[in-house]
Amino acid sequence: AGRAWQITSVDSARGVVQVTSTVAADAPMWTGQPKAYSRKLCEQILDLLLEGRSHMGCSALATGAIDTIRDSVAHLGLTTTARPVVLAAGKTVWHTYAGARINAVLARLIAQEPGAKVTASNLSVKMASGSSRALEAVRTVQAQLATGHEPPEETWAEFDPARRSAMLSVFQGCLPADAEQAFLRDALLDLEGARQWAAAIKVP
């Protein structure tokens, strides 16, 4: 993200493109749904970064990439339970390592804050604000989920089926509206997982 890449090899059979960083290039264009990682996988990624090792069988390129990422997050204060919030350059990043579906819940709840602009990925939740209010919103959402006192789902968990990110099946339009919403929530959100995750972590 935010870097220029050069393709070094393409394996069409496996659907894998290997890249290396380069000095400059046009902005890449990606199509299709982003890959949603589970909480388990994201926490395994975190464990790998914290343990300071690379798995047997990793190529030199993969080992170098892991080391680069490890160095880039070393100052954050991540631990097996600590999920820090970093305020910098006019934005706030919550390094959650919780997975896409849990982070989607976190982002939607934080977005309840008036004027909040929030995005979520597999490893983090980002807010377009570097103010203390963003940190307060993070702490509030974590406390709500940890105690099971988050706002009612109807106030934050509705999807717009017309948005590309909510178009998961060519057949979902055949469903009644309520059933379609239930289908989207089940596929894209993990409220119970978010509650369990929030109760297990701390925000330094």
Salt bridges, closest charged atoms under 4 A:
ASP11 OD2 - ARG14 NH1 3.71
GLU43 OE2 - ARG39 NE 2.85
GLU43 OE2 - ARG83 NH2 3.73
GLU51 OE1 - ARG53 NE 2.27
ASP67 OD1 - ARG70 NH1 2.87
GLU113 OE2 - ARG133 NH2 2.48
GLU150 OE2 - ARG195 NH2 2.44
GLU153 OE1 - ARG185 NE 3.87
GLU158 OE2 - ARG185 NH1 3.47
GLU192 OE1 - ARG195 NH1 3.16
